[in-house]
Amino acid sequence: MTKTPRYTDNPFPSYRYIPFSGDMPHPRNDPEGHSYGIEEDYLSDFSASDWESCQPYLYGVDLFNNAYWWEAHEAWEACWLAAGRGTRVGTFVQGLIQIAAGQLKLYMRGTNGARLLTTGGLEKISCAQGIYLGIEVSVFSADVLNSLMNDGAESPLIRLHFSEQ
């Protein structure tokens, strides 16, 4: 088994939130939640040249890669809003958010919701080709589609490609 890469030193939350599971508090709304009272990240801007140093983006990747899909969505939302919903970067990040939600639905056995979210997310990230925001789009897309189409397939991982410095 391949070791899952880490891109930040941020600690993971104490649990992976699974909506409607009944046995865990909502992370933000419940006083027992792992993110209760913690201010959400705010970014004034997020562009394609920022991803390598953007902690919310990189932490979102760490969360996604370790099956904290609800939490990944939360981390990436700051990037999406800062990039602008109608921009290429914003559309791509929105696609990542939808793919994370699709993985969560897949885990919860919500097949129709997983299909809708995943296909919508794949469509959005197809606005880019090659390596975009550190992600090799075609490889990641194939892994995401494989996880959706093949019951028991491993969850996709994001392996970031950093520029030479």
Secondary structure by P-SEA (a helix, b strand, c coil): ccccccccccccccbbbbccccccccccccccccccccccccccccccccccccaaaaaaaaaaaacaaaaaaaaaaaaaaaaccccaaaaaaaaaaaaaaaaaaaaacaaaaaaaaaaaaaaaaccccccccccaaaaaaaaaaaaaaccccccbbbbbbbccc
